[in-house]
Amino acid sequence: MYEHILIPYDGSAESKKGATHGIELAAELGSTVHALYVMDLPGVPRAMSIRDDEESVREEYEKYGQKTLDEIAEVAAEYGVECEQALRTGTPSEEIVDYAEEKGLDVIVMGSAYRGKIGTILGGTTDKVVRTATVPVITQRMEMDELS
């Protein structure tokens, strides 16, 4: 059914919950997971440019992104699931949808934060992916008591 599962992962509690669900699903189905970390670099603020150059900031983001992807690959390995890793730069929701389409993936599995009543009006990355993806999206929502 789902041979290739995309798991967008940024290391947050909600993405961890979604990733765990996606990996467990992959283990049951014998699927491969694709872990994706998206660096959102809209531009280095002026104050940051004075302190650090843009290239060193990008390197820090890449280092963090790779560390985050390695974390999820370790979890996948514990479940005996093959995990391909990808790091991209851009708007997270757009990059997630584009990656799934480019790679011909079957489903996107991601976590969703508990936002309360007002937060659901504003929406987040998960909401944007659900509205724009051309493949099914499975969301694993965090509950209020799971927030740290």
Phi, psi and omega in degrees: 000298178244097180279327182230117186247126176269129177238099174290133187216126178238006178089353180287165180300318181290324179289329177294319179296316178296319181296317179299316178299315180297320179291319177297319176298315179298320179297319180293323185266352184072033184266166172260139175255149176243109179272128183235127173245128181248122175275120179263095182246080182290351182139146181278126178301152184306315181299323179290324180297327179290318183283314183227155175275156186301324182296320180291326176295316178299318180298320178296317178299315181296319180297315178296316180301316180293321177298318179296316178296322178297323178301312184288328176295324177296318179297316179300317180299323178299329179268359181073029183253132176290137183227120173263142183246145177215141178236127181229164177241135178150197176282121187310309184298320180292317181294323179297310181296316179298317181299314180300318180290313182299321183271354180066038183283158187270330186200153174247130177239122181213158178277162179223131182283152171284123184244353184075186184291319182288321181299329180290337177288319183285320179079168180214196182302314181300316180300318180294320179295315179302319183284337187245346183290147177262357176245163178300148177235123177256125180246141177245105187274137174281149176262162183303321183286352178269352180288142180259000000 
